[in-house]
Amino acid sequence: MAKYKTIIIDDEKLAREIIKKYLSVFSEFELIAECSNGFDALKRINESHPDIIFLDVQMPKITGFEMLELIEEPPVIVFTTAFDHYAIKAFEVNAADYLLKPYSLERFTEAVEKAKKRLLHLPEQAKFISKIIETNNSNIEFLQRVIIKDGGEISIIDTSDILYIEAMDDYVMIYTEDGKHIKKQTMKYFEQHLENKVFVRSHRSYIVNLTKIKRIELLEKETYSLNLLNGAKIPASKTGYDLLKEKLK
């Protein structure tokens, strides 16, 4: 019988122990790692390429959904969490299942059976992960931070530290005082998810942090330059300038 490589990801030791106890009933699953945070889990997933993960949503450092954005080869996912307001999202994105703590062995068995069916369709799993991220991103909640993965390094950027964002085809470049970071994401996403009292789409290719603007200069008719506190200069269109005036009063 084939063994399905499995990783448990939960910051609570008791929760991990319960999953291990329940999982021991199923001989076809091989537990290869257990992780207490998203950083360690991401490293193990990209190294070990598990078939299935049991993933808590709310964790320290990075959340389960933030971690999913950074996975290179997505496994089958069973969400586990104490918060039921994530349930609808989990089912909408076609996750294998969603376990609301505390759960019984019977309920866990049901989740495992669903995961086993999903394991028969692993080539489609990347599509499911894309749907997870898309659905998570469609929830209009203002970001407090942005997670960036550059090679083996992960950076957490507070949105208050962002100077501006520049469009780069299917990516964006995020500029801070400490440097710049590239992320596979759309300008529309950031326009929707950054605090609109602080961030403005000044130009088709730029979003700017209003608190970082030092001076606005007219370059020519209906074309402006935003001079930032760090010395950077970015363009503003007429539409962007009108938005800036409205926000800055």
Buried (B, 14 or more C-beta within 10 A) or exposed (E): EEEBBBBBBBBBEEBBEBBBEBBEEBEEBBBBBBBBBBBBBBBBBBEBEBBBBBBBBEBEBBBBBBBBBBBEEBBBBBBBBEEEEBBEBBEBBBBBBBBBBEBEEEBBEBBBEBBBEBBEEBEEBEEBBEBBBEBBBEEEEEBEBBBBBEEEEBBEBEBEBBBBBBBEEEBBEBBBEEEEBBBEBBBEBBBBBBEEEBBBBBBEBBBBBBEBBEEBEEEEEEBBEBBBEEEBEBBBBEEBBEBBEEEEE
